Amino acid sequence: MRELETERLLLRQWKDADYPAFALMSSDAETMRYFPSVLTEEQSRAIADRCRALINQRGWGFWAVEVKASNEFAGFIGLHVPSADLPFSPCVEVGWRLARDFWGKWFATEGAQAALDFAFQELSLAEVVSFTALSNKRSEKLMQRLGMVRDENTFDHPGLPEGHALRQHVLYRKKQPDR
């Protein structure tokens, strides 16, 4: 199992102590603005359990983010193989979700860059993708800061019903630097 360390962050396996903060974060309407809904404590626990299990299985995944200076749980950042039948599957995505107290500090950029470096250097992936709702301009700007390139076409996320405000998504890609 791998952990990633940056100047300010530790991307690590989940701990039981992370679950209450993750549940609080996942119940916050602003944090969950670009997701279909806020999560109940049970739904949040199920996601954290799944992240933990996938890290145990693969050695990588959506790691829990710990701020080194304070040892606080800030959210998650990492790599994931989406289970949805996306038009560009199979793929590995880089993703993040941080609690509002940790926004604007460039933690997502710092952690996502470490995850991309891991994807290319350790996993030797040819490409990593990232996607978000068309209206999520903050995440889209982060994808651009990471050097990802937007696909010309948008796509409808298959996990959201026809007519849902968040159904239309943008897709960004980053290729292995040597390719």
ABEGO torsion letter per residue (X at the ends): XBBBBBAABBBBBBBAAAAAAAAAAAABAAAAAABABBBBAAAAAAAAAAAAAAAAAAGBEBBBBBBAAAGBBAEBBEBBBBABBBAAOBBBBBBBBBBAAABGAGAAAAAAAAAAAAAAAAAGBABBBBBBBAABAAAAAAAAAAGBBBBABBBBBAABBBGBAAABBBBBBBBBAAX
